C-alpha cells in the first residue's frame, strides 16, 4: 500500500503521536485501523486541527483524534479551564467544581476524567451519581458554592456527538470576559503532558471527589416545587399527562417533579424512559422537530392524554403538544414563550410574590409577542442575544444593581426558566409550570390553544417560523459571508411593498429608523440583522455560531384589533397562508436566491 499523504502537514506527526504508547490501546487500535484501511480522508478530518473550545465549550463527534471528543481532548480542555479558574476565581474559599453528564455514549467516562483533572488541580469536586439534567448541574454550582461546573452533553445533537459545557460560579454558562480568557488557557494546553490528572477512584478515596447523593436531588426538586402557584387547582383540575425524556436524563427528574407538584395522572413512554445514547426509538432527539414527538403522540392517542410533554436528552428544553378540539396541536417555542410569560407574571403578582417591579428576559430572535405581554403587565422585558447565557447575564446584572425582580427567562428554541434556582434553561420546572397552566385552563373548560388565542385578542395575532439553510464547506462559508455582506451594504428598504420602518445591525450596534441612524444597541456585537416592517412583521438574518448554517427568523403580525376568537382564527389562517410569500419576498429583498 502506498504511503498516505495529507494536504495539511500537521496531520502525519499527530497520527504518529496518537499511535504511540502515550495513548491507551483502544485509541491506538482505532487510529491504526484507519491507517490500515488507507482512509486518508477520515484521518485528515480527525487530525487537521484540535477540536475548538468555543464560547460555550466543546462539541463534536466522538472518536480518536485531535478533532474529536475523547478523553484526551476533554482532559486538555479541563486543564485549561482549571488554570483559568485558579487565576480568576471570584469567590473565596477552597476551589470547588460540579460535574454532571447526560445519557450519551462515553458521557460518564468523560465526566470522571473531568473530575480527575479538577481534583489533581486542587479542586473539591461534586459529581452526579449517574446521569442528571443540565439545570441540575447549574443548580449544584450555586448550591455547593462552586467556582465552576462542567456538563457533559451534546444536547439534542445526533447520537455520534458529545459535548462539554463550561459554567461560571453562579451556575450560568460563561460570558465575556471569562469565555475569551478560558479559550486562551485551553489553547495553551497543546500536549497531554501539560495535563494534571488523578484516577477517579483515588480522588474519591482521598475525599477530593464526592459523589452527590439523594439529598442533592431532593434539594433541586424542592427548589423547583417553590415555583408552584396553586396546589388546590392542580389537585382538582390536573390534566392527563403523557411524557417522554427521549432516552435522555429527563426521566430522572421530570416524573418526580410532576408528582411533587400534585400531578398524579402521568403516563411515561416506557421505552423512551430507558436512557440510551443511540436514541433507538426516537426519530429525532430534538423535541423542536415533529419526528421526535411521533411515538409519544401515538401513546397519547391510545391513552386519551390531554397534555404531551417531551424533554430533550439533557432536559434543558421542553416540547409541548395539547389535545384541542379532538386533535393534538404542537405548540411552537415562541407560543409557549408567550403563554408562560403571561401566566408567570400574572400568577406571581396574584400570589403577592413580587416585591418590586417584575422582570422577564427574552432574546432578539424570540417573538415580539413576549415583550408585548410583559409590557401589558407593567413588567420589564429587555432583549438579549441568542443563548441562555445572555439571559443569565441579565439576571445577574439585575441582582447586582437592585434591578427588577427576575421571574422568567425564555428563548424561542423551546428554552424556559421559571425562577432563579438555576441559571440555564430548565425543562424540569418548565414541564411542571406548563402542566399547571394547562390545569388552570382545564378548570375553565379551555386548553392552552384557547389561552394563546386570548393573548392574540389582547396583543394582536402573531405567527412565527424560521428557516435554516445549511451551506457546508469552504464554498458554503463564502455564500454565508456573501449574504451577510449584502445585508450590511444594501439593507432592504421594503419587503413585499411594505416599508422597513426600523432596522438594527448588531455587528455595529447601529439602529435605524426611516433609513436614518437613531441610536446604538447596548448588546454585544454579533452578526444579527433585524428588520421591522410597517405592518408589524419582522425578519431577522443570523448565521449559526456552531454549524455551517445561516438562519432566517420570520414574524408575521396582524395588528388590527380583533373582537372575537373567530376573528382571531380567521386572521391566523391568513397569516399562515402567507408564509411562503413572505419568505420569497424577504429573500428577494436581501438579494438571496435559495
ABEGO torsion letter per residue (X at the ends): XBBBBBABAAAAAAAAAAABAABBAAAAAAAAAAAAAGBAAAAAAAAABBBBBBAAEBBBBBEBEAABBBAAAAAAAAAAAAAAAAAABABBEBBBBBBBBBABBGAAAAAAAAAAAAAAAGBBBBBBABBBBAAAAAAAAAAAGBABBBBBBAEABBAABBBBBBBBAAGBBBBOAAAAAAAAAAAABABAAABBBBBAAAAAAAGABBBBBAAAAAAAAAAAAAABABAAAAAAABBBBBBBAGGBAAAAAAAAAAAAAGBABBBBBAAAABBBAAGAABABABAABAAAAAAAAAAAAAAGBABBBBBBAAGABBBBBBBBGGBBBBBBAAAAAAAAAAAAAAAAAAAGABABBBBBBBBAABBAAAAAAAAAAGBBBBBBBBEAAAAAAAAAAAAAAGBBBBABBBBAAGBBBBEAABABBBAAAAAAAAAAAAAAAAAAGBBAAAAAAAAAAAAEBBBBBBBBBBBBEAAAAAAAAAAAAAAAABBBABBGGBBBABBBBAAAGBBBBGGBBAEBBABBBBBBBBBBBAAGBBBBBBBBAABBBBBBBBBBBBABBBABAAAAAAAAAAAAAAAAAAAAAAAAAAGBBX
